[in-house]
Structure formats: structure tokens, C-alpha cells
């Protein structure tokens, strides 16, 4: 740990986590203060309070005696001094690059420390599409607000040129890793704090890009993020029938909010659909975002159907015993021969854990080596302690199970969409894969574990952050905004949770495909 | 133990629906007690399935096919069991709480309950508190089981317990809760009788309740 903080304000029943949030210190709390994930660790410099039930469950004896406690389960006492994890946020791998219309590798996905705070130039898909220049030539900020990360591009709306891109953590993470915990926090009266947090994050990114605070922002993001930003109630979002308050296109004085389709298929997907040109395409195409919410859409200029599958965070390293985000030292690539794993890590540093691509490759390699069978059972030799991927990093049978659940949800969702659309793989023009994970995965290995259909291997196009790409286009061209409005209004959503076909396919796809 | 019972258990573990049904008929024809076929054949097989699932040795689809095989066997036994009266251990009404449409976890728990010989009434998803309580009264249930997958719907569990208190049946039923966001601490805070981390443990806990 590193960074020391003195607890200033406390109130009745306030936890350390809540006190930190009120002080503007946003530590990681994936389960949203539910006491289940064990990640919101802080260390009391002196006089640690008695450990809670939750502390005893997730912390080791040594940690407890060193003064480590879970912030969400420890009462805040004024004047207490604690240490929190030193922020390595700026080094996190955030997807801000995008590659559309065959322009793969249009821009690096992250800003490395060497590149400094000034942004680099990305090629602009909008420009490539020969969008008529906005005569005013103003600078705008195109933004993708993700649940975990935020990406912002400064755009010259006249030329369509991207002047720079900056990325950061969404500090609402202190209220939970997923949209459901953010909704719950808002429902418990924390909406104002969540709004303050996201606004501060946006201010910071504009500052980093050297943009004035009144620069017009064009904002894409999932429906929960847009609700929280606009200070809308999340009461109806998290309970069936999951009705949003407002997901229509909004043009405030300095801020345009892009429209969404439903509570679980938001503006980020609408933006991606338009950025990929699906709404103008004659061929039927598919867009799939391999993130926690597993949103996907199928269609063409005549009709679009969307869905979300709640795949969970396994492909981002979440819920995996040695899983980590895309940080330096994360194992990103794995090869196993004769029971020995060879790994590559981000930045070539000593391995610290498995990020999404590392998780996927580990599963694929274990299958290939027949160390995991079709049903997902790990070989006897590794069943008890897990397969050693690298020093101190193991992959357990429970981890395999997490991947089975996640990949089956995505695959079953895709098949339901094809069915609902009344089409099949032969008719599909392109399968666009959005998201940072999608941009870096080995497609053959993704097919090998059954996440993506082999039938479409020759038509898969990783597009990176297509939500940001769409926001850039919308910032430059009002006609793009209009296209998004139309998609938001006309695209349909199919509810998977109630669909018996989805349940059947979810079971059918839970095993792994036979390996050649 | 009779060979046919062992065979029933084995085929059930493999999820061989037709074989299980055929073997159950054979066991009856051989003159075995239907109750013995149920407990030492079908339920013994499901016990093994539950234990293996808990240990991560087998996964959801395998539990599902075994549960289907168990159902096929039960169908064969049913007409014979009813003649003798009580077949099950007790009655459970089970559902996913109001506002929540997730049913996979709930269905898994139901399979495990049935695997322990309980008679389970599946109320489905998005079940209102009054519906849980009315079903418990109508069915004269021993246990109410509730599932929630979302932190936003989890508080509904507390509402069901309140409704049970208001209806005056709280001391007549045990209330069990579960689902990804649910914790022991939460279960305690709403006054539930039990929380378990997984489906097989829920079934074991339910057995404890009706045996006590």
C-alpha cells in the first residue's frame, strides 16, 4: 500500500468506504460495499479496530495482524489514519483506439507514460467516411463513459481530425464494479455523489487534453452511466421490467447525450452500430461487446434487434481467482506445452495475474492439451490446487466454470439473435467485436473455446472502442446524430432472461467444443 | 444393496433418462419397495451428483440431465408411491423475488431440493411477497425458498419475511435465501432462517430443518 489518508468526517453508521467516498477518495470496491468481494482493503496505521466477520473470511491472519481491514465493513472513526493502495490508474490498459472500415490499428489503445500527457493523433473513422466538415471548425470532446473506464477524444469538428485522446478510471468504481451496484448506490441516496464523481472525472480528462471546461462534450455510454451523469433516478432500472427514465437524445448547452435502446442496451451500442455503419448496411451484420454487460445487436438498414446477456466480468479478469485488469505485469498471452506454461505479460514485467486475454488463452491451451475436458473438468493432477500458469498464479477448476458461464451466455445470446432475426451464419456480412478485450483477443482461441462461432471466423472484425468512434463522428456531423436518434428509437430489444430458447442454448453451450 | 438400485444411481449420475425409467420399472417388477427405489436408487444418485457439483467436478448441464433422469424415474414410481402415502421429506415453495427475472440459479436449487426428496412448488420468477405467502399457506409448506440475482432486488426478500409475519405464518415456515449478491450478514439482517452459498448446501440445510 502507500497513500496515507486521515478520516475527516464521520456520521452514524458510516463505513470507512463511505467516509472515503465523501472525501473524494475512490478506492476499488467491486461488490459495492456488500462485504462479499474482499477487494476494498485498507490498512490502519495504528489501533486497528476488531476485525469483522467479513474480515475474518477474506483476510489472512497475517493481514489482520498488520491492520488490514475491509473498508466497507469497518466503522469510520474521526482522525483514524489509514493507508490505501497507491494508484496505478494511469497505467491501466484502457481501450480508446478504434479500427473501422478496415483501418485496423488506427491508434494505440492507451497512453503510455513515455507518450506523456499530451494526446496522440488517431485516424478518424468519421474523416474516412468523408463526412462533410462542420463549417464552424470548433473543438469538441467525444466521450465514452464506461462502467470501469472513460475515454475522451478532443476533436476538431471542422476537419474531423482527432487532436488527442486521454483515458482514465471511472471513479464510481468505489460504489461497485457493475451497473447494478451503481443503481443500488443511487437508490440509497448516493446519486449526488456518483454524479459529482463522474463530473470530476470528465473535468480531469478535459484538463489533460488542454480543453476549456465549457468545451462541448458528446457523450456515449451505457444507460446507467448516462442516468447518473444527468442525475436521473435509477429506481426503475434495476427491477423488472427494467424501465429507463430517459434514454433519448439530449442536447444541453455544452453537452450532447447520445440515445440508447433500453436500460441494458445503451448509447454505447447505438454509437457502435452507427460507427460500424450497420444502420446503413445492406448486409446483415452483428456487433458484440465482450464486456460485463455482453450487449449485442444484429441487423441492417431495415431492422435492428439488440440484447444484453450479463456475461459477467470474467473476460475482464473479474471473478477469476488470480484475475487482474489489464495492468502492467498482467499475463496477456499463454502457451502450454507438455504441462509447462509459457506466458507473455503486459510491458514484459514479472507476472502479477491474468487479464481477460490471459484467462481466455489459458482455457484454450488447457483444452488443447487435454488438461481440461469437454465438460470443463480439470485434470486430476491439477484439480486440487489449480494449474500453475506462472509463479504464484494458478488457474482453478472454479475459474474454468466462470468462463463456461460467461462464454455460454455470449454464444447463446448470439444464437438467439440470429433466430429472432430469422437468419443464419451464412447470411452474416460482418461480426464486429467491440471493446478493449475484443481488440486484443486471439480470434482462433476465442472460437476454440466456443465463445465465438467458427462459421464467422473469416468475417470477424475487431473494432476497439466503437462507442468512442461513434461519439467522434457525432461530434463532427449532425446527420450522424440523426442516425443515432433513429437507431435509438427503432431498434428492438429482445429479453433473454425470459426466453426459453436462451435457457436451452445457455445449457447447450456450456460445455466446450471438441478440440481437433 | 440390490444390483438394480446401484444401476439406477449410476445411470442417474450419467443422466441416462430412459435407462433410469426402465430400471425403475424393473425394480418394481422385481418387487422392491417403491420408497426404497426412490431413496436408495434415485436420491442416492442425486446425492452423488450434488456432492460432485459442489466440488466443481461436474457442472450445471450435467446436474440438469441428472435431474431430468431423476424426474423420469420419479414418474415411474409416482403411482406406486401415492398408494403408500407420504413419499417426500416435506414441501418447499420456491421462487425468484419480485423485480427479478433470473431463474437458472433458482432452478438449480429446486433440482437439489428434489434430489433430497422434497416436494417443490416452483412459483417462477418475479414473484410478489403476497404470492410467496399465499402459496406457503395453500401448500402448507415447511419452507419458503427465495432467490435474487441483483442487489437491487435483494431487499424484496425482507418484504416477503414481513408479509409472512403479517399473515401469521412466520413461526410455521423456515425461510431460506440465496443468490449471487446475498450474504450471511444480509440474511441475518432481514431475519431469514438460513443462507447457503450454493445449491447443494441449500438442500442439506433444508434436510436439517425438516429433521429437527
HADDOCK unambig.tbl for C-alpha pairs under 7 A between the chains (distance, minus, plus):
assign (segid A and resid 180 and name CA) (segid B and resid 150 and name CA) 6.83 0.50 0.50
assign (segid A and resid 180 and name CA) (segid B and resid 151 and name CA) 6.66 0.50 0.50
assign (segid A and resid 180 and name CA) (segid B and resid 152 and name CA) 6.75 0.50 0.50
assign (segid A and resid 181 and name CA) (segid B and resid 151 and name CA) 6.45 0.50 0.50
assign (segid A and resid 184 and name CA) (segid B and resid 151 and name CA) 6.60 0.50 0.50
assign (segid A and resid 184 and name CA) (segid B and resid 152 and name CA) 5.46 0.50 0.50
assign (segid A and resid 238 and name CA) (segid B and resid 152 and name CA) 5.49 0.50 0.50
assign (segid A and resid 239 and name CA) (segid B and resid 99 and name CA) 4.28 0.50 0.50
assign (segid A and resid 239 and name CA) (segid B and resid 100 and name CA) 6.08 0.50 0.50
assign (segid A and resid 239 and name CA) (segid B and resid 152 and name CA) 6.57 0.50 0.50
assign (segid A and resid 239 and name CA) (segid B and resid 153 and name CA) 6.19 0.50 0.50
assign (segid A and resid 240 and name CA) (segid B and resid 99 and name CA) 4.22 0.50 0.50
assign (segid A and resid 240 and name CA) (segid B and resid 100 and name CA) 5.78 0.50 0.50
assign (segid A and resid 240 and name CA) (segid B and resid 101 and name CA) 6.87 0.50 0.50
assign (segid A and resid 377 and name CA) (segid B and resid 57 and name CA) 6.00 0.50 0.50
assign (segid A and resid 377 and name CA) (segid B and resid 58 and name CA) 6.85 0.50 0.50
assign (segid A and resid 397 and name CA) (segid B and resid 56 and name CA) 6.57 0.50 0.50
assign (segid A and resid 398 and name CA) (segid B and resid 56 and name CA) 6.44 0.50 0.50
assign (segid A and resid 497 and name CA) (segid B and resid 101 and name CA) 6.28 0.50 0.50
assign (segid A and resid 497 and name CA) (segid B and resid 102 and name CA) 6.18 0.50 0.50
assign (segid A and resid 498 and name CA) (segid B and resid 101 and name CA) 6.93 0.50 0.50
assign (segid A and resid 507 and name CA) (segid B and resid 61 and name CA) 5.62 0.50 0.50
